[in-house]
């Protein structure tokens, strides 16, 4: 029996019209038994966060959606831990009559998903973590977000330190390192320390730093890590990594890649946010 196709889709960020256009492309619409993996940042900055969530929720029986940093931010705002930012587009979710149902659905999404030799996370994986360790640590955060005290987890989420993994980390420090790696990381030192404030684009890299996936001796180099989060990096297709964030919300493209043969399908997107805005 042939395995159904799996289409892996980059950061939607509330651009539901682009998502609808992508799903309507003949290559995808005609693949009627396909499953879908969403690389996180389902919401925010685009105009239709609520519609996007409802669309992806309606696909739940054949999709997996990973939590990204914007999705966690929505949870933090809903929990009263953070105030909405001036460029956020989350009020339609927060004001929806089914807001609580949507927030609860979001709390139960994974931070990492692995199948068929492909690991999907939103941002990256620290070099010391192999596939088993990555899934174990993601599950620690997932369990905390699904608990009755999930709001307290989000209170501990913010901050750039610690910047490296230590097995002895506990409590908020431990959760923060895991969340930062899986949902925020881009650049690291060659020894694997996260440098979170740096968002350098290709050609503008800072001396002594490398993309997280080029840290020497990365423990996940023998599988394919699929991620988004890095729009200035754009589409990257290597045997060990696939980057899917092609700047949909900034007026770039929304991208889908079929796992089985790496066929790429893209739609052009209307610019809904200014990449230079705060």
MITIRO-662992 format. One record per residue (C-alpha): x negated, y negated, z; residue in one letter; residue number from 1. Coordinates in steps of 0.02 Angstrom, whole numbers, plus 50000, padded with zeros to 5 digits. Layout:
<recs>
X | Y | Z | A | NUM
...
</recs>
This chain:
<recs>
50000 | 50000 | 50000 | X | 1
49931 | 49830 | 49948 | X | 2
49906 | 49703 | 50086 | X | 3
50010 | 49544 | 50063 | X | 4
49914 | 49391 | 50010 | X | 5
49858 | 49271 | 50145 | X | 6
49852 | 49087 | 50099 | X | 7
49745 | 48983 | 50218 | X | 8
49800 | 48801 | 50225 | X | 9
49706 | 48648 | 50287 | X | 10
49758 | 48504 | 50400 | X | 11
49936 | 48449 | 50361 | X | 12
49944 | 48308 | 50491 | X | 13
50128 | 48272 | 50470 | X | 14
50122 | 48261 | 50280 | X | 15
50270 | 48375 | 50252 | X | 16
50303 | 48316 | 50074 | X | 17
50129 | 48372 | 50026 | X | 18
50156 | 48539 | 50113 | X | 19
50319 | 48565 | 50019 | X | 20
50230 | 48522 | 49856 | X | 21
50092 | 48645 | 49895 | X | 22
50210 | 48787 | 49939 | X | 23
50306 | 48753 | 49778 | X | 24
50153 | 48776 | 49668 | X | 25
50183 | 48926 | 49554 | X | 26
50032 | 49022 | 49619 | X | 27
50103 | 49015 | 49796 | X | 28
50291 | 49011 | 49765 | X | 29
50275 | 49162 | 49653 | X | 30
50179 | 49257 | 49787 | X | 31
50340 | 49303 | 49875 | X | 32
50267 | 49423 | 50003 | X | 33
50125 | 49306 | 50055 | X | 34
50078 | 49259 | 50232 | X | 35
50006 | 49092 | 50285 | X | 36
49871 | 49034 | 50405 | X | 37
49873 | 48850 | 50456 | X | 38
49708 | 48778 | 50517 | X | 39
49779 | 48661 | 50648 | X | 40
49817 | 48475 | 50657 | X | 41
49994 | 48509 | 50601 | X | 42
50046 | 48336 | 50661 | X | 43
49999 | 48153 | 50678 | X | 44
49946 | 48008 | 50567 | X | 45
50061 | 48069 | 50429 | X | 46
50243 | 48012 | 50422 | X | 47
50338 | 48173 | 50454 | X | 48
50269 | 48265 | 50605 | X | 49
50439 | 48329 | 50660 | X | 50
50486 | 48395 | 50488 | X | 51
50316 | 48477 | 50471 | X | 52
50335 | 48569 | 50635 | X | 53
50510 | 48627 | 50592 | X | 54
50451 | 48686 | 50421 | X | 55
50308 | 48788 | 50494 | X | 56
50418 | 48854 | 50635 | X | 57
50539 | 48918 | 50503 | X | 58
50395 | 49017 | 50427 | X | 59
50343 | 49096 | 50592 | X | 60
50384 | 49274 | 50541 | X | 61
50248 | 49265 | 50409 | X | 62
50129 | 49132 | 50470 | X | 63
49999 | 49091 | 50602 | X | 64
49969 | 48912 | 50656 | X | 65
49811 | 48866 | 50752 | X | 66
49809 | 48722 | 50876 | X | 67
49704 | 48572 | 50826 | X | 68
49652 | 48418 | 50925 | X | 69
49803 | 48318 | 50864 | X | 70
49921 | 48457 | 50914 | X | 71
49843 | 48461 | 51088 | X | 72
49860 | 48272 | 51094 | X | 73
50046 | 48289 | 51059 | X | 74
50059 | 48412 | 51204 | X | 75
49965 | 48291 | 51317 | X | 76
50082 | 48148 | 51271 | X | 77
50234 | 48258 | 51299 | X | 78
50163 | 48307 | 51469 | X | 79
50138 | 48125 | 51519 | X | 80
49950 | 48151 | 51529 | X | 81
49911 | 48028 | 51387 | X | 82
49997 | 47879 | 51310 | X | 83
50031 | 47878 | 51122 | X | 84
49895 | 47791 | 51023 | X | 85
49934 | 47643 | 50911 | X | 86
49908 | 47750 | 50754 | X | 87
50005 | 47901 | 50817 | X | 88
50159 | 47960 | 50723 | X | 89
50230 | 48075 | 50856 | X | 90
50386 | 47985 | 50916 | X | 91
50500 | 48083 | 50800 | X | 92
50446 | 48242 | 50888 | X | 93
50459 | 48170 | 51063 | X | 94
50632 | 48095 | 51028 | X | 95
50704 | 48247 | 50939 | X | 96
50853 | 48334 | 51022 | X | 97
50755 | 48498 | 51012 | X | 98
50593 | 48418 | 51073 | X | 99
50573 | 48537 | 51220 | X | 100
50594 | 48689 | 51109 | X | 101
50464 | 48622 | 50988 | X | 102
50340 | 48580 | 51126 | X | 103
50361 | 48753 | 51201 | X | 104
50334 | 48832 | 51029 | X | 105
50175 | 48730 | 51009 | X | 106
50111 | 48782 | 51181 | X | 107
50118 | 48963 | 51124 | X | 108
50009 | 48940 | 50970 | X | 109
49834 | 49015 | 50973 | X | 110
49668 | 48923 | 50968 | X | 111
49587 | 49063 | 50868 | X | 112
49650 | 49200 | 50754 | X | 113
49552 | 49345 | 50680 | X | 114
49599 | 49473 | 50548 | X | 115
49524 | 49551 | 50391 | X | 116
49350 | 49485 | 50429 | X | 117
49409 | 49304 | 50441 | X | 118
49413 | 49200 | 50601 | X | 119
49516 | 49041 | 50595 | X | 120
49487 | 48899 | 50718 | X | 121
49523 | 48715 | 50698 | X | 122
49347 | 48644 | 50714 | X | 123
49209 | 48769 | 50749 | X | 124
49128 | 48905 | 50853 | X | 125
48977 | 48882 | 50965 | X | 126
48824 | 48975 | 50904 | X | 127
48812 | 49087 | 51057 | X | 128
48989 | 49154 | 51039 | X | 129
49020 | 49311 | 50939 | X | 130
49194 | 49356 | 50879 | X | 131
49241 | 49448 | 51038 | X | 132
49183 | 49306 | 51150 | X | 133
49270 | 49175 | 51044 | X | 134
49437 | 49264 | 51055 | X | 135
49416 | 49294 | 51242 | X | 136
49380 | 49111 | 51277 | X | 137
49520 | 49051 | 51164 | X | 138
49638 | 49164 | 51260 | X | 139
49586 | 49083 | 51424 | X | 140
49648 | 48915 | 51360 | X | 141
49802 | 48992 | 51279 | X | 142
49849 | 49074 | 51444 | X | 143
49830 | 48908 | 51536 | X | 144
49938 | 48816 | 51408 | X | 145
50074 | 48948 | 51423 | X | 146
50080 | 48941 | 51613 | X | 147
50204 | 48844 | 51719 | X | 148
50064 | 48723 | 51763 | X | 149
50014 | 48688 | 51583 | X | 150
50013 | 48500 | 51613 | X | 151
49866 | 48517 | 51734 | X | 152
49765 | 48603 | 51598 | X | 153
49788 | 48453 | 51485 | X | 154
49733 | 48334 | 51624 | X | 155
49563 | 48422 | 51621 | X | 156
49546 | 48423 | 51432 | X | 157
49472 | 48252 | 51397 | X | 158
49287 | 48210 | 51397 | X | 159
49128 | 48253 | 51301 | X | 160
49039 | 48345 | 51440 | X | 161
48979 | 48479 | 51465 | X | 162
48907 | 48481 | 51290 | X | 163
48842 | 48659 | 51293 | X | 164
48908 | 48828 | 51347 | X | 165
48861 | 48905 | 51513 | X | 166
48941 | 49066 | 51572 | X | 167
48944 | 48994 | 51748 | X | 168
49061 | 48852 | 51700 | X | 169
49227 | 48860 | 51793 | X | 170
49388 | 48761 | 51803 | X | 171
49403 | 48604 | 51701 | X | 172
49223 | 48609 | 51638 | X | 173
49249 | 48782 | 51566 | X | 174
49413 | 48739 | 51481 | X | 175
49343 | 48576 | 51413 | X | 176
49193 | 48658 | 51329 | X | 177
49305 | 48788 | 51249 | X | 178
49432 | 48661 | 51187 | X | 179
49299 | 48540 | 51124 | X | 180
49210 | 48676 | 51026 | X | 181
49366 | 48751 | 50949 | X | 182
49457 | 48589 | 50910 | X | 183
49333 | 48442 | 50902 | X | 184
49156 | 48499 | 50860 | X | 185
49066 | 48449 | 50701 | X | 186
48882 | 48417 | 50732 | X | 187
48761 | 48505 | 50850 | X | 188
48578 | 48504 | 50894 | X | 189
48479 | 48648 | 50823 | X | 190
48491 | 48728 | 50995 | X | 191
48681 | 48724 | 50988 | X | 192
48725 | 48575 | 51098 | X | 193
48881 | 48484 | 51039 | X | 194
48863 | 48300 | 50994 | X | 195
49046 | 48256 | 50988 | X | 196
49041 | 48067 | 50953 | X | 197
48950 | 48097 | 50789 | X | 198
49067 | 48115 | 50640 | X | 199
48935 | 48101 | 50506 | X | 200
48984 | 48135 | 50327 | X | 201
48873 | 48236 | 50210 | X | 202
48725 | 48129 | 50160 | X | 203
48738 | 48027 | 50321 | X | 204
48679 | 48158 | 50443 | X | 205
48581 | 48109 | 50595 | X | 206
48403 | 48173 | 50619 | X | 207
48396 | 48324 | 50733 | X | 208
48580 | 48370 | 50706 | X | 209
48657 | 48501 | 50594 | X | 210
48835 | 48557 | 50558 | X | 211
48889 | 48681 | 50690 | X | 212
48891 | 48820 | 50561 | X | 213
48707 | 48793 | 50518 | X | 214
48641 | 48812 | 50696 | X | 215
48507 | 48948 | 50686 | X | 216
48557 | 49125 | 50737 | X | 217
48742 | 49088 | 50747 | X | 218
48827 | 49243 | 50816 | X | 219
48975 | 49233 | 50695 | X | 220
48870 | 49223 | 50536 | X | 221
48921 | 49399 | 50485 | X | 222
49105 | 49356 | 50469 | X | 223
49195 | 49212 | 50382 | X | 224
49245 | 49069 | 50495 | X | 225
49388 | 48966 | 50421 | X | 226
49414 | 48790 | 50489 | X | 227
49478 | 48615 | 50454 | X | 228
49450 | 48455 | 50553 | X | 229
49310 | 48383 | 50445 | X | 230
49386 | 48286 | 50302 | X | 231
49223 | 48201 | 50251 | X | 232
49146 | 48372 | 50229 | X | 233
49286 | 48424 | 50112 | X | 234
49311 | 48594 | 50035 | X | 235
49169 | 48713 | 50075 | X | 236
49168 | 48892 | 50010 | X | 237
49028 | 49001 | 50076 | X | 238
49022 | 49184 | 50121 | X | 239
49014 | 49139 | 50306 | X | 240
49122 | 48981 | 50315 | X | 241
49269 | 48901 | 50227 | X | 242
49315 | 48720 | 50266 | X | 243
49493 | 48678 | 50216 | X | 244
49512 | 48496 | 50269 | X | 245
49516 | 48393 | 50110 | X | 246
49587 | 48233 | 50183 | X | 247
49772 | 48252 | 50147 | X | 248
49826 | 48114 | 50266 | X | 249
49692 | 47997 | 50198 | X | 250
49753 | 48012 | 50019 | X | 251
49647 | 48162 | 49970 | X | 252
49716 | 48336 | 49943 | X | 253
49806 | 48472 | 50038 | X | 254
49715 | 48634 | 50004 | X | 255
49761 | 48818 | 50012 | X | 256
49638 | 48960 | 49984 | X | 257
49694 | 49138 | 49956 | X | 258
49592 | 49252 | 50068 | X | 259
49586 | 49402 | 49952 | X | 260
49507 | 49317 | 49800 | X | 261
49470 | 49139 | 49860 | X | 262
49584 | 49062 | 49732 | X | 263
49604 | 48876 | 49772 | X | 264
49767 | 48782 | 49753 | X | 265
49778 | 48596 | 49791 | X | 266
49901 | 48453 | 49781 | X | 267
49858 | 48269 | 49778 | X | 268
49923 | 48172 | 49927 | X | 269
49987 | 47998 | 49958 | X | 270
49877 | 47899 | 50078 | X | 271
49971 | 47890 | 50242 | X | 272
49833 | 47829 | 50357 | X | 273
49675 | 47726 | 50351 | X | 274
49519 | 47830 | 50387 | X | 275
49431 | 47675 | 50451 | X | 276
49566 | 47630 | 50576 | X | 277
49533 | 47655 | 50762 | X | 278
</recs>
